[in-house]
């Protein structure tokens, strides 16, 4: 089941959109039990479907560790996470743009 929040689509382990989605997936889940459970189930589905994805978990980081306005903010993990997100975008968006230009 996929659900919507703040105009972003989240894919859960039961997401019907996962089999038809061709876009690579990128996740930076925290290490909370809920996030870990979601990440493990979602990663298993993506792997089973042969999807391109990249997950990196942050031990010791809680929910919203990317958000500098929250008490859970972890600057080192957030910086590493943003660097990984931007590298993922450069890799996959540049590949898509080059394919369209060809």
matplotlib code that plots the C-alpha trace (Angstrom):
import matplotlib.pyplot as plt

x = [0.0, 1.3, 0.2, 0.6, 1.8, 2.9, 2.7, 5.4, 4.6, 5.9, 6.2, 5.6, 6.5, 2.9, 3.0, 1.2, 3.2, 6.5, 6.2, 5.4, 7.9, 11.0, 12.6, 15.5, 14.7, 16.8, 16.3, 18.1, 16.1, 16.9, 17.7, 14.5, 12.7, 9.8, 12.1, 14.3, 11.2, 9.9, 13.4, 13.9, 10.5, 10.7, 14.3, 13.2, 10.4, 12.7, 15.3, 12.8, 11.4, 15.0, 14.6, 17.5, 17.7, 20.1, 19.5, 21.9, 20.9, 22.1, 22.6, 21.8, 19.8, 16.1, 13.2, 13.8, 17.6, 18.0, 15.9, 18.1, 15.0, 14.3, 16.0, 16.7, 19.0, 22.3, 24.6, 27.2, 24.7, 22.6, 25.6, 26.6, 23.0, 22.7, 26.0, 24.7, 21.4, 23.0, 25.5, 22.5, 20.7, 23.8, 24.3, 20.7, 19.5, 22.6, 22.1, 18.5, 19.3, 22.1, 19.7, 17.1, 19.8, 21.1]
y = [0.0, 3.4, 6.5, 10.2, 12.8, 16.3, 15.7, 13.0, 9.3, 6.7, 3.1, 0.5, -3.2, -3.8, -1.0, -1.8, 0.9, -0.9, -3.5, -0.8, 1.9, 2.1, 5.0, 4.1, 4.3, 6.1, 5.9, 7.1, 5.6, 6.1, 3.2, 3.3, 0.0, 1.3, 2.7, -0.4, -2.7, -0.5, -0.4, -4.2, -5.0, -2.4, -3.4, -7.0, -6.1, -3.9, -6.6, -9.3, -7.2, -6.5, -2.7, -0.3, 1.1, 2.4, 2.3, 3.5, 3.1, 5.4, 3.6, 5.8, 8.3, 8.8, 10.0, 13.4, 13.3, 15.3, 18.2, 20.9, 22.4, 19.2, 17.8, 14.6, 16.4, 14.6, 16.9, 14.3, 11.7, 14.4, 15.7, 12.2, 11.4, 14.6, 13.8, 10.3, 11.6, 14.2, 11.5, 9.3, 12.1, 12.9, 9.3, 8.5, 11.8, 12.3, 8.8, 9.6, 12.9, 11.4, 8.7, 11.3, 13.3, 10.4]
z = [0.0, -0.9, 1.0, 0.5, 2.9, 2.1, -1.6, -1.4, -2.1, 0.2, -0.8, 1.8, 1.6, 0.3, -2.2, -5.4, -7.2, -6.5, -9.4, -11.9, -10.7, -12.9, -11.0, -8.7, -5.0, -2.3, 1.4, 4.5, 7.3, 11.0, 13.2, 15.3, 15.5, 13.3, 10.7, 10.7, 10.2, 7.3, 5.7, 6.0, 4.5, 1.7, 0.8, 0.6, -1.8, -4.0, -4.1, -4.9, -7.8, -9.1, -8.6, -8.4, -4.9, -2.3, 1.4, 4.1, 7.7, 10.5, 13.8, 16.8, 14.8, 15.4, 13.3, 11.7, 12.2, 8.9, 10.3, 11.9, 13.7, 15.7, 18.8, 17.0, 14.5, 14.0, 12.1, 11.1, 10.0, 8.2, 6.3, 5.3, 4.3, 2.2, 0.5, -0.3, -1.6, -3.9, -5.2, -5.9, -7.8, -9.8, -10.7, -11.7, -13.0, -15.1, -16.5, -17.4, -18.9, -21.0, -22.3, -23.3, -25.1, -27.1]

ax = plt.figure().add_subplot(projection="3d")
ax.plot(x, y, z, "-o")
ax.set_aspect("equal")
plt.show()
